[in-house]
Amino acid sequence: MNDLQTLRAALTPDEPSQDVIDRSRHRLQNRIRGGRVSARRSRWLIAGAGLAAAAAAVVAIAAMPAAPVDGPPVRTVSGQEVLLAAATAAERSPEGSGTYWHVKVTAASSGYEYWIKPDGQSWMRGAKTGGKVTPVKALSATPFSLVAVDLTLEQLRALPTDPGALKAWIAEALERSDARTSAGELTASDREQAGFQSLISLVSTLPATPEVRATALRAIAGYPGVENLGTVPGGQGLSLPTGERLVVDPATGRVNGTSVFVTMEGAVYKVADPAGARIDAEWTDSLPE
């Protein structure tokens, strides 16, 4: 059984057993005979198909997962399982192609989007541009950023497809980087955090290949402390060990939301809204009018 099958089995409640159905039917019949059903409910049962309607209601009641006394408890899916299932789906997803890499970030009170060509030409739309698509100063020949490490599209596509090797590559690149914070050179703690945020960039806002994206998801799953927050709009909410949050759709492998992202200029931006920001990223062949 692969990761997707395991996750699907965990998230899908089992069919009720005949014993569960029989006990539920017995309870319902006792309530009807004992007059504990409201007059409106009793009239509905009598006006319907009698016992046939009651039997159908019993099956519906028995099928509800919120009855732990009558059935086995639903197993909680771990954050690691969500990420591993998403990695399997990402690996099998089409790569996509186009003239521009388009990223749209939507938060509760703000948002912006940008388009980048592999040669560094770029456009942006947001509050600063009055809502219009506006050309911006051409980026360098390395327009894609892993936090403090800038890459060409070819370098991005050539990243390692083994989780350990990918983390080591990012760590080494950060060691060579001349990036600084307001306090000075990056400390070991700064580099560790930047490495983790680089993995988030690979799965959310960068045009990585399906294989690299899957590798980054598996690398994130390898960190202790990843917790599943349950179902949220866009997929499963995840709490990460460094305090960030992701929304991952394990069926498609897409990261649809995040509390931290790297801007077009390479700056790290943390979303204040607890719900995070929705992320849409894909290749496209056209700019909006």
Helices and strands as residue ranges (DSSP letters): H 3-11, H 18-33, H 39-47, H 51-63, H 79-92, E 100-106, E 111-116, E 122-125, G 127-129, E 134-136, E 144-146, E 149-151, H 153-157, H 163-176, E 180-181, E 184-185, H 188-204, H 210-221, E 227-232, E 235-239, E 245-249, E 254-258, E 260-262, E 268-270, E 277-284
